[in-house]
Amino acid sequence: MPFQLEQKLREAGASVRKAQPGEENALRDGFLITGQNHASAARVANLVVEALNVHPTGPEGSVPIVGRAVAEA
């Protein structure tokens, strides 16, 4: 690879958070959810479920969107 991804991300203004190999490292930023490696799988799954249970309109009157029926067009 002609460049290090971490270096390019930092140059573009990204905040890079990393853990040691094999350690859990998962995060959520709004609806972006990512994990560093296989050790992060359980945390990523929990973050996905958390994201799916938050309605975009906020906590007042929010309705979980997990299992919501989608109308066909």
Secondary structure, DSSP 8 states (H G I E B T S, - for coil): --S-HHHHHHHTT-------TTS--EEEETTEEEESSGGGHHHHHHHHHHHHTS-TT-STT----TT------
